[in-house]
């Protein structure tokens, strides 16, 4: 899967918390988020000074698809989407989630659906 395909899929499945997402879909989405927020911060500095208004709007707009793709990625590793709550545990939770997101998905179908193409 390439960058543009992954971003298109994430926007098509904006609030779809069912199914599975392969590693490249998730990590391309993370890259897109980082790039979008860098651009938003630059626009904030140029237009609004240092208020962060535009960055906040972009962050809110990307929140739901980010949660959805993260849950689908956890589903690909045969874990419940509730594991995303590990992010609330300072430092350790984020490290554990990163490890989970880097793991290979379940080969073949699992309880969350067929293997993504």
N, CA, C and O atoms as a MOPAC input file, in Angstrom:
PM7 MOZYME 1SCF
protein

 N      0.84400 1    -1.16700 1     0.00000 1
 C      0.00000 1     0.00000 1     0.00000 1
 C      0.89400 1     1.23600 1     0.00000 1
 O      1.88400 1     1.30400 1     0.72900 1
 N      0.52800 1     2.21200 1    -0.83000 1
 C      1.32300 1     3.43400 1    -0.87400 1
 C      0.69000 1     4.53100 1    -0.02000 1
 O     -0.38800 1     4.35300 1     0.54600 1
 N      1.37600 1     5.66000 1     0.06100 1
 C      0.98100 1     6.75500 1     0.94100 1
 C     -0.41500 1     7.27500 1     0.60500 1
 O     -1.26400 1     7.37400 1     1.49100 1
 N     -0.66000 1     7.60600 1    -0.65700 1
 C     -1.94700 1     8.20500 1    -1.02600 1
 C     -3.10800 1     7.23200 1    -0.84500 1
 O     -4.20200 1     7.63700 1    -0.45200 1
 N     -2.87900 1     5.96200 1    -1.12800 1
 C     -3.93200 1     4.96500 1    -0.93600 1
 C     -4.28100 1     4.84000 1     0.54100 1
 O     -5.45600 1     4.76400 1     0.89900 1
 N     -3.27700 1     4.81800 1     1.38900 1
 C     -3.51300 1     4.70400 1     2.83100 1
 C     -4.30200 1     5.89400 1     3.35700 1
 O     -5.21800 1     5.72100 1     4.16200 1
 N     -3.96300 1     7.09000 1     2.91700 1
 C     -4.66600 1     8.28900 1     3.38200 1
 C     -6.10000 1     8.26800 1     2.87900 1
 O     -7.02300 1     8.60300 1     3.62100 1
 N     -6.29700 1     7.87500 1     1.62100 1
 C     -7.65200 1     7.80100 1     1.06500 1
 C     -8.50600 1     6.79500 1     1.84000 1
 O     -9.67100 1     7.07000 1     2.12900 1
 N     -7.94300 1     5.64400 1     2.17400 1
 C     -8.68500 1     4.63100 1     2.93100 1
 C     -9.05300 1     5.16400 1     4.31500 1
 O    -10.17400 1     4.96400 1     4.78200 1
 N     -8.12100 1     5.83300 1     4.96100 1
 C     -8.40300 1     6.36300 1     6.30600 1
 C     -9.49300 1     7.42200 1     6.27200 1
 O    -10.30700 1     7.49100 1     7.19200 1
 N     -9.52800 1     8.25000 1     5.23300 1
 C    -10.60000 1     9.24300 1     5.14300 1
 C    -11.92300 1     8.59500 1     4.73800 1
 O    -12.98500 1     9.05400 1     5.15700 1
 N    -11.87400 1     7.53200 1     3.92600 1
 C    -13.10900 1     6.82100 1     3.57700 1
 C    -13.69900 1     6.11800 1     4.79000 1
 O    -14.91800 1     6.04000 1     4.94100 1
 N    -12.83500 1     5.61200 1     5.64400 1
 C    -13.28000 1     4.92100 1     6.86100 1
 C    -13.13800 1     5.85200 1     8.05700 1
 O    -12.60900 1     5.46400 1     9.09900 1
 N    -13.61300 1     7.07700 1     7.90000 1
 C    -13.41600 1     8.15700 1     8.86600 1
 C    -13.76000 1     7.75800 1    10.30400 1
 O    -13.00200 1     8.04900 1    11.22900 1
 N    -14.89000 1     7.09900 1    10.48600 1
 C    -15.30300 1     6.67500 1    11.82300 1
 C    -15.65500 1     5.19000 1    11.84200 1
 O    -16.52600 1     4.76300 1    12.60000 1
 N    -14.98200 1     4.41100 1    11.01500 1
 C    -15.22900 1     2.97500 1    10.94500 1
 C    -14.25400 1     2.26700 1    11.88600 1
 O    -13.06200 1     2.16200 1    11.59900 1
 N    -14.77700 1     1.78900 1    13.00300 1
 C    -13.95100 1     1.13100 1    14.00600 1
 C    -13.99600 1    -0.39000 1    13.86600 1
 O    -13.57200 1    -1.10800 1    14.77200 1
 N    -14.50500 1    -0.87900 1    12.74200 1
 C    -14.57800 1    -2.32400 1    12.50300 1
 C    -13.59100 1    -2.70500 1    11.41700 1
 O    -13.18400 1    -1.86900 1    10.61100 1
 N    -13.21500 1    -3.95600 1    11.40400 1
 C    -12.28100 1    -4.43200 1    10.39200 1
 C    -10.83700 1    -4.32500 1    10.85000 1
 O    -10.54300 1    -4.18400 1    12.03700 1
 N     -9.95400 1    -4.39700 1     9.87900 1
 C     -8.52200 1    -4.44600 1    10.17000 1
 C     -7.75600 1    -3.46400 1     9.28900 1
 O     -8.19800 1    -3.12700 1     8.19000 1
 N     -6.60900 1    -3.01200 1     9.77700 1
 C     -5.73400 1    -2.11400 1     9.02000 1
 C     -4.31000 1    -2.66700 1     9.06800 1
 O     -3.79900 1    -3.00000 1    10.13800 1
 N     -3.68600 1    -2.76100 1     7.91200 1
 C     -2.31400 1    -3.27100 1     7.87400 1
 C     -1.34300 1    -2.20600 1     8.38300 1
 O     -1.69300 1    -1.03400 1     8.52900 1
 N     -0.11700 1    -2.64900 1     8.64800 1
 C      0.89000 1    -1.73900 1     9.21800 1
 C      1.12200 1    -0.51100 1     8.36700 1
 O      1.18200 1     0.60300 1     8.88700 1
 N      1.25500 1    -0.69900 1     7.05800 1
 C      1.56000 1     0.45100 1     6.20100 1
 C      0.42700 1     1.47300 1     6.21700 1
 O      0.68900 1     2.67500 1     6.17500 1
 N     -0.81900 1     1.02500 1     6.27700 1
 C     -1.93900 1     1.96400 1     6.35000 1
 C     -1.83700 1     2.81800 1     7.61300 1
 O     -1.99900 1     4.03700 1     7.56200 1
 N     -1.56900 1     2.17400 1     8.73600 1
 C     -1.46900 1     2.89400 1    10.00300 1
 C     -0.28600 1     3.85600 1    10.00600 1
 O     -0.44300 1     5.02600 1    10.35700 1
 N      0.89600 1     3.38000 1     9.62000 1
 C      2.08500 1     4.22300 1     9.72100 1
 C      2.10300 1     5.34100 1     8.68900 1
 O      2.65400 1     6.40900 1     8.95700 1
 N      1.50900 1     5.12300 1     7.50300 1
 C      1.35900 1     6.22800 1     6.55100 1
 C      0.39800 1     7.27100 1     7.10600 1
 O      0.58700 1     8.46700 1     6.88400 1
 N     -0.63300 1     6.82900 1     7.82700 1
 C     -1.55300 1     7.78000 1     8.44900 1
 C     -0.83000 1     8.60000 1     9.52400 1
 O     -1.03900 1     9.80800 1     9.63000 1
 N      0.00700 1     7.95000 1    10.30600 1
 C      0.78300 1     8.67300 1    11.32400 1
 C      1.68600 1     9.70500 1    10.65100 1
 O      1.77400 1    10.84000 1    11.12000 1
 N      2.35700 1     9.33300 1     9.56600 1
 C      3.19900 1    10.26700 1     8.82900 1
 C      2.38100 1    11.43300 1     8.30500 1
 O      2.81300 1    12.58300 1     8.39400 1
 N      1.20500 1    11.15100 1     7.76000 1
 C      0.31800 1    12.21000 1     7.26500 1
 C     -0.06100 1    13.16300 1     8.39400 1
 O     -0.06700 1    14.37800 1     8.19700 1
 N     -0.37400 1    12.63300 1     9.56300 1
 C     -0.72100 1    13.46500 1    10.71400 1
 C      0.43200 1    14.39400 1    11.08800 1
 O      0.22500 1    15.58500 1    11.32000 1
 N      1.63200 1    13.85200 1    11.14500 1
 C      2.79800 1    14.66300 1    11.50500 1
 C      3.01000 1    15.77900 1    10.48100 1
 O      3.22800 1    16.93300 1    10.85200 1
 N      2.94600 1    15.43300 1     9.19500 1
 C      3.12900 1    16.44600 1     8.15300 1
 C      2.02600 1    17.49900 1     8.18800 1
 O      2.29900 1    18.69000 1     8.03800 1
 N      0.77600 1    17.06400 1     8.38600 1
 C     -0.34500 1    18.00600 1     8.44000 1
 C     -0.20300 1    18.95900 1     9.62000 1
 O     -0.50500 1    20.14600 1     9.49900 1
 N      0.25200 1    18.45100 1    10.75100 1
 C      0.40800 1    19.31800 1    11.91500 1
 C      1.59700 1    20.27100 1    11.77500 1
 O      1.55600 1    21.39200 1    12.28200 1
 N      2.64200 1    19.83400 1    11.09800 1
 C      3.76100 1    20.75100 1    10.82900 1
 C      3.29700 1    21.90500 1     9.94100 1
 O      3.60100 1    23.06700 1    10.21200 1
 N      2.56100 1    21.57700 1     8.88100 1
 C      2.03800 1    22.60800 1     7.98100 1
 C      1.06700 1    23.52300 1     8.73600 1
 O      1.10300 1    24.74100 1     8.56500 1
 N      0.20400 1    22.94100 1     9.56800 1
 C     -0.75200 1    23.73600 1    10.33900 1
 C     -0.03300 1    24.68700 1    11.29400 1
 O     -0.44800 1    25.83400 1    11.45800 1
 N      1.02900 1    24.22000 1    11.91600 1
 C      1.79900 1    25.08700 1    12.81800 1
 C      2.46600 1    26.22700 1    12.06000 1
 O      2.51700 1    27.35500 1    12.54900 1
 N      2.97200 1    25.93600 1    10.87800 1
 C      3.59300 1    26.98900 1    10.05500 1
 C      2.54200 1    28.02400 1     9.65700 1
 O      2.79800 1    29.22700 1     9.72100 1
 N      1.35800 1    27.55700 1     9.24500 1
 C      0.27700 1    28.48600 1     8.88900 1
 C     -0.13200 1    29.31000 1    10.10400 1
 O     -0.38700 1    30.50900 1     9.98800 1
 N     -0.19400 1    28.67900 1    11.25100 1
 C     -0.50900 1    29.42200 1    12.48200 1
 C      0.49300 1    30.53800 1    12.72700 1
 O      0.11000 1    31.66400 1    13.04500 1
 N      1.77200 1    30.22800 1    12.58000 1
 C      2.80300 1    31.24500 1    12.82000 1
 C      2.71600 1    32.38700 1    11.82000 1
 O      2.90200 1    33.55000 1    12.17800 1
 N      2.43300 1    32.05300 1    10.56400 1
 C      2.39800 1    33.08600 1     9.52200 1
 C      1.14400 1    33.94800 1     9.63000 1
 O      1.22500 1    35.17500 1     9.55900 1
 N     -0.00700 1    33.31700 1     9.80000 1
 C     -1.26900 1    34.05300 1     9.75000 1
 C     -1.73900 1    34.52800 1    11.12600 1
 O     -2.12100 1    35.68800 1    11.28600 1
 N     -1.71000 1    33.64900 1    12.10200 1
 C     -2.31100 1    33.95400 1    13.40400 1
 C     -1.29900 1    34.28500 1    14.49200 1
 O     -1.68500 1    34.42200 1    15.65300 1
 N     -0.05400 1    34.41400 1    14.16800 1
 C      0.95800 1    34.61900 1    15.19600 1
 C      1.26200 1    33.27600 1    15.83600 1
 O      1.62400 1    32.32900 1    15.13700 1
 N      1.12600 1    33.17700 1    17.12000 1
 C      1.40700 1    31.89900 1    17.77900 1
 C      0.18600 1    31.37500 1    18.54000 1
 O      0.33100 1    30.70700 1    19.56300 1
 N     -1.00400 1    31.67600 1    18.04400 1
 C     -2.22100 1    31.31300 1    18.78000 1
 C     -2.52600 1    29.81700 1    18.73400 1
 O     -3.06400 1    29.28000 1    19.70200 1
 N     -2.20500 1    29.14000 1    17.65600 1
 C     -2.46000 1    27.70800 1    17.55100 1
 C     -3.88900 1    27.36800 1    17.17300 1
 O     -4.30800 1    26.22100 1    17.32800 1
 N     -4.64300 1    28.33400 1    16.68400 1
 C     -6.04600 1    28.10600 1    16.32200 1
 C     -6.15800 1    27.09800 1    15.18200 1
 O     -6.92000 1    26.13600 1    15.27700 1
 N     -5.41400 1    27.31000 1    14.12500 1
 C     -5.49800 1    26.42300 1    12.95800 1
 C     -5.00300 1    25.01800 1    13.29800 1
 O     -5.58100 1    24.03100 1    12.84300 1
 N     -3.95800 1    24.92300 1    14.07800 1
 C     -3.44100 1    23.61300 1    14.49900 1
 C     -4.47200 1    22.84900 1    15.31900 1
 O     -4.61000 1    21.63400 1    15.17600 1
 N     -5.18700 1    23.55400 1    16.16900 1
 C     -6.22700 1    22.91000 1    16.98100 1
 C     -7.35600 1    22.39100 1    16.10600 1
 O     -7.87800 1    21.30200 1    16.34900 1
 N     -7.74000 1    23.15900 1    15.09100 1
 C     -8.80200 1    22.73200 1    14.17500 1
 C     -8.35700 1    21.50200 1    13.39100 1
 O     -9.13000 1    20.55700 1    13.23200 1
 N     -7.11800 1    21.50500 1    12.89900 1
 C     -6.59500 1    20.34900 1    12.16600 1
 C     -6.52700 1    19.12400 1    13.07700 1
 O     -6.90000 1    18.02500 1    12.66600 1
 N     -6.06000 1    19.30600 1    14.29500 1
 C     -5.97700 1    18.19400 1    15.24600 1
 C     -7.35100 1    17.59000 1    15.52100 1
 O     -7.49700 1    16.36800 1    15.54800 1
 N     -8.34500 1    18.43000 1    15.72100 1
 C     -9.69900 1    17.93600 1    15.95700 1
 C    -10.25100 1    17.21100 1    14.73800 1
 O    -10.95200 1    16.20800 1    14.87200 1
 N     -9.93700 1    17.71500 1    13.55300 1
 C    -10.40400 1    17.07800 1    12.32200 1
 C     -9.78100 1    15.71600 1    12.08300 1
 O    -10.39500 1    14.85200 1    11.45700 1
 N     -8.56700 1    15.51700 1    12.57300 1
 C     -7.86500 1    14.24200 1    12.37400 1
 C     -8.02300 1    13.27400 1    13.54000 1
 O     -7.54400 1    12.14300 1    13.47000 1
 N     -8.69000 1    13.70200 1    14.61200 1
 C     -8.80500 1    12.87000 1    15.80000 1
 C     -9.57900 1    11.57800 1    15.54700 1
 O     -9.07200 1    10.49400 1    15.83400 1
 N    -10.78600 1    11.67300 1    15.01900 1
 C    -11.60100 1    10.46900 1    14.81900 1
 C    -10.99100 1     9.48400 1    13.82600 1
 O    -10.95800 1     8.28800 1    14.11800 1
 N    -10.50600 1     9.93100 1    12.66300 1
 C     -9.88500 1     8.93700 1    11.78600 1
 C     -8.61200 1     8.33100 1    12.38300 1
 O     -8.26800 1     7.18800 1    12.08300 1
 N     -7.92100 1     9.08800 1    13.21900 1
 C     -6.72700 1     8.54500 1    13.87200 1
 C     -7.09700 1     7.45700 1    14.86700 1
 O     -6.44900 1     6.41200 1    14.92300 1
 N     -8.13200 1     7.70100 1    15.64400 1
 C     -8.60400 1     6.66900 1    16.57000 1
 C     -9.10400 1     5.44000 1    15.81700 1
 O     -8.83300 1     4.30500 1    16.21100 1
 N     -9.83500 1     5.67700 1    14.73200 1
 C    -10.39800 1     4.56300 1    13.96500 1
 C     -9.29800 1     3.68800 1    13.37100 1
 O     -9.37200 1     2.46300 1    13.46400 1
 N     -8.28900 1     4.29000 1    12.76600 1
 C     -7.22900 1     3.48200 1    12.15700 1
 C     -6.39700 1     2.78400 1    13.23300 1
 O     -5.90200 1     1.68000 1    13.00700 1
 N     -6.23900 1     3.40700 1    14.39000 1
 C     -5.50400 1     2.75300 1    15.48100 1
 C     -6.27100 1     1.53400 1    15.99200 1
 O     -5.67500 1     0.49100 1    16.26400 1
 N     -7.58100 1     1.66400 1    16.12200 1
 C     -8.39200 1     0.52000 1    16.56200 1
 C     -8.34600 1    -0.58400 1    15.51600 1
 O     -8.21100 1    -1.75800 1    15.86200 1
 N     -8.45600 1    -0.22300 1    14.24300 1
 C     -8.38300 1    -1.25100 1    13.18000 1
 C     -7.01300 1    -1.91500 1    13.15800 1
 O     -6.90500 1    -3.10500 1    12.86400 1
 N     -5.96400 1    -1.15300 1    13.46800 1
 C     -4.61700 1    -1.73900 1    13.52400 1
 C     -4.52200 1    -2.73800 1    14.67900 1
 O     -3.93600 1    -3.80900 1    14.52300 1
 N     -5.08900 1    -2.39800 1    15.82400 1
 C     -5.11400 1    -3.33600 1    16.95000 1
 C     -5.91500 1    -4.58000 1    16.58800 1
 O     -5.54600 1    -5.69000 1    16.97000 1
 N     -7.00700 1    -4.39900 1    15.85600 1
 C     -7.78800 1    -5.54700 1    15.40100 1
 C     -6.94700 1    -6.46600 1    14.51000 1
 O     -7.09400 1    -7.68700 1    14.56400 1
 N     -6.07100 1    -5.88500 1    13.69800 1
 C     -5.23200 1    -6.70400 1    12.81800 1
 C     -4.28500 1    -7.58200 1    13.61900 1
 O     -3.90200 1    -8.66000 1    13.16400 1
 N     -3.90800 1    -7.13000 1    14.80300 1
 C     -3.03500 1    -7.93800 1    15.66600 1
 C     -3.85700 1    -8.80500 1    16.61900 1
 O     -3.32700 1    -9.35300 1    17.58600 1
 N     -5.16000 1    -8.92400 1    16.33700 1
 C     -6.09900 1    -9.75700 1    17.10200 1
 C     -6.26800 1    -9.26300 1    18.54000 1
 O     -6.36400 1   -10.05500 1    19.47700 1
 N     -6.30200 1    -7.94100 1    18.69100 1
 C     -6.54100 1    -7.33000 1    20.00100 1
 C     -7.77600 1    -6.44500 1    19.92100 1
 O     -8.11200 1    -5.92200 1    18.85900 1
 N     -8.43200 1    -6.29000 1    21.03200 1
 C     -9.58900 1    -5.40400 1    21.11000 1
 C     -9.14600 1    -3.95400 1    20.94900 1
 O     -8.02100 1    -3.59300 1    21.29200 1
 N    -10.04000 1    -3.13600 1    20.42600 1
 C     -9.75300 1    -1.71200 1    20.28500 1
 C     -9.62100 1    -0.99700 1    21.61300 1
 O     -9.08600 1     0.11000 1    21.67600 1
 N    -10.10900 1    -1.62400 1    22.67600 1
 C    -10.00300 1    -1.00500 1    23.99500 1
 C     -8.55300 1    -0.88300 1    24.46300 1
 O     -8.27000 1    -0.13300 1    25.39700 1
 N     -7.64300 1    -1.60200 1    23.83300 1
 C     -6.21900 1    -1.47600 1    24.17500 1
 C     -5.70600 1    -0.06200 1    23.91200 1
 O     -4.66000 1     0.32500 1    24.43300 1
 N     -6.43400 1     0.70600 1    23.11200 1
 C     -6.02600 1     2.08100 1    22.81900 1
 C     -5.98300 1     2.92600 1    24.09400 1
 O     -5.29400 1     3.94400 1    24.14900 1
 N     -6.72200 1     2.49400 1    25.11300 1
 C     -6.72900 1     3.22200 1    26.37900 1
 C     -5.38800 1     3.15200 1    27.10600 1
 O     -5.16900 1     3.88400 1    28.07100 1
 N     -4.49100 1     2.27900 1    26.65200 1
 C     -3.13500 1     2.25800 1    27.21500 1
 C     -2.43500 1     3.59700 1    27.03300 1
 O     -1.51500 1     3.93000 1    27.78000 1
 N     -2.86800 1     4.35600 1    26.04800 1
 C     -2.26500 1     5.67400 1    25.81100 1
 C     -2.46200 1     6.60400 1    27.00300 1
 O     -1.74300 1     7.59300 1    27.14300 1
 N     -3.42100 1     6.29500 1    27.85600 1
 C     -3.66300 1     7.12400 1    29.03900 1
 C     -2.65300 1     6.87600 1    30.15300 1
 O     -2.54900 1     7.67300 1    31.08500 1
 N     -1.90500 1     5.77300 1    30.06200 1
 C     -0.86100 1     5.47600 1    31.04500 1
 C      0.40200 1     6.21600 1    30.60000 1
 O      0.92300 1     5.94900 1    29.51700 1
 N      0.89300 1     7.13500 1    31.41600 1
 C      2.04300 1     7.93900 1    30.99700 1
 C      3.26100 1     7.08800 1    30.61800 1
 O      3.62400 1     6.15000 1    31.32800 1
 N      3.87400 1     7.42900 1    29.50200 1
 C      5.10900 1     6.86400 1    28.97600 1
 C      5.03400 1     5.37000 1    28.67400 1
 O      5.21400 1     4.97300 1    27.52300 1
 N      4.77600 1     4.54000 1    29.66600 1
 C      4.77500 1     3.08700 1    29.47700 1
 C      3.67900 1     2.66500 1    28.49800 1
 O      3.90500 1     1.80900 1    27.64200 1
 N      2.49900 1     3.26300 1    28.62400 1
 C      1.38900 1     2.91500 1    27.75100 1
 C      1.69600 1     3.20400 1    26.29600 1
 O      1.37100 1     2.40100 1    25.42100 1
 N      2.31900 1     4.34600 1    26.02600 1
 C      2.67800 1     4.70100 1    24.65100 1
 C      3.69900 1     3.72800 1    24.07300 1
 O      3.60000 1     3.33600 1    22.91000 1
 N      4.66800 1     3.34500 1    24.87400 1
 C      5.69800 1     2.40400 1    24.40400 1
 C      5.05900 1     1.05600 1    24.06100 1
 O      5.36200 1     0.46800 1    23.02300 1
 N      4.18100 1     0.57400 1    24.92900 1
 C      3.51300 1    -0.70100 1    24.67300 1
 C      2.66000 1    -0.61500 1    23.40900 1
 O      2.65400 1    -1.54700 1    22.60400 1
 N      1.93800 1     0.49500 1    23.22400 1
 C      1.12200 1     0.66400 1    22.02500 1
 C      1.97200 1     0.70400 1    20.75400 1
 O      1.59400 1     0.12300 1    19.73700 1
 N      3.10100 1     1.37700 1    20.80900 1
 C      3.98500 1     1.42600 1    19.63800 1
 C      4.45600 1     0.02200 1    19.27800 1
 O      4.49100 1    -0.34200 1    18.10200 1
 N      4.81400 1    -0.76100 1    20.28100 1
 C      5.23100 1    -2.14800 1    20.02900 1
 C      4.08700 1    -2.92800 1    19.39200 1
 O      4.30300 1    -3.67300 1    18.43600 1
 N      2.87200 1    -2.76400 1    19.91200 1
 C      1.71600 1    -3.46600 1    19.34400 1
 C      1.46300 1    -3.05300 1    17.89900 1
 O      1.15300 1    -3.89400 1    17.05500 1
 N      1.59400 1    -1.76500 1    17.61500 1
 C      1.33200 1    -1.26200 1    16.26800 1
 C      2.40100 1    -1.72700 1    15.26700 1
 O      2.14700 1    -1.77300 1    14.06400 1
 N      3.58300 1    -2.06600 1    15.76400 1
 C      4.66300 1    -2.51800 1    14.88700 1
 C      4.60800 1    -4.02000 1    14.59700 1
 O      5.26200 1    -4.50000 1    13.67100 1
 N      3.84500 1    -4.74300 1    15.37200 1
 C      3.79000 1    -6.19100 1    15.19400 1
 C      3.06300 1    -6.57200 1    13.91100 1
 O      2.19100 1    -5.85000 1    13.42500 1
 N      3.44400 1    -7.71700 1    13.38200 1
 C      2.79400 1    -8.25300 1    12.19200 1
 C      1.36100 1    -8.61700 1    12.53500 1
 O      1.08200 1    -9.09700 1    13.63300 1
 N      0.46100 1    -8.38900 1    11.60300 1
 C     -0.93900 1    -8.73900 1    11.80200 1
 C     -1.14800 1   -10.24400 1    11.74200 1
 O     -0.28500 1   -10.99100 1    11.28000 1
 N     -2.30200 1   -10.67100 1    12.21600 1
 C     -2.65900 1   -12.08300 1    12.19900 1
 C     -2.79400 1   -12.55600 1    10.75800 1
 O     -3.47200 1   -11.91500 1     9.95500 1
 N     -2.15700 1   -13.66600 1    10.42700 1
 C     -2.26900 1   -14.23900 1     9.08800 1
 C     -3.64700 1   -14.88000 1     8.94700 1
 O     -4.08300 1   -15.62500 1     9.82500 1
 N     -4.31600 1   -14.59300 1     7.86000 1
 C     -5.63600 1   -15.13800 1     7.64000 1
 C     -6.68600 1   -14.40100 1     8.45500 1
 O     -6.39200 1   -13.39400 1     9.09900 1
 N     -7.90500 1   -14.90500 1     8.42200 1
 C     -8.96700 1   -14.21800 1     9.15800 1
 C     -8.80300 1   -14.36800 1    10.66400 1
 O     -8.26100 1   -15.36200 1    11.14600 1
 N     -9.27700 1   -13.37500 1    11.39400 1
 C     -9.33200 1   -13.46500 1    12.85700 1
 C    -10.71800 1   -13.01500 1    13.28800 1
 O    -11.60000 1   -12.85200 1    12.44400 1
 N    -10.92500 1   -12.81400 1    14.56300 1
 C    -12.25100 1   -12.47500 1    15.07300 1
 C    -12.75700 1   -11.12600 1    14.59500 1
 O    -13.93900 1   -10.82500 1    14.76000 1
 N    -11.89700 1   -10.30800 1    14.00700 1
 C    -12.28800 1    -8.97300 1    13.56200 1
 C    -12.48500 1    -8.88400 1    12.05900 1
 O    -12.79600 1    -7.81000 1    11.54400 1
 N    -12.31100 1    -9.98300 1    11.34900 1
 C    -12.56800 1    -9.98800 1     9.91300 1
 C    -11.46700 1   -10.65900 1     9.12700 1
 O    -10.51000 1   -11.19100 1     9.68900 1
 N    -11.62200 1   -10.62600 1     7.79900 1
 C    -10.61400 1   -11.25100 1     6.93100 1
 C     -9.33100 1   -10.42500 1     6.89000 1
 O     -9.32000 1    -9.24400 1     7.23600 1
 N     -8.27500 1   -11.06400 1     6.46700 1
 C     -6.98300 1   -10.39000 1     6.35000 1
 C     -7.06500 1    -9.29600 1     5.28800 1
 O     -7.52300 1    -9.54900 1     4.17400 1
 N     -6.62000 1    -8.07300 1     5.62800 1
 C     -6.66800 1    -6.98400 1     4.62300 1
 C     -5.73700 1    -7.26500 1     3.45600 1
 O     -4.72300 1    -7.94900 1     3.60100 1
 N     -6.09000 1    -6.73700 1     2.31900 1
 C     -5.27200 1    -6.95300 1     1.10700 1
 C     -4.03000 1    -6.10200 1     1.12700 1
 O     -3.23000 1    -6.15400 1     0.19300 1

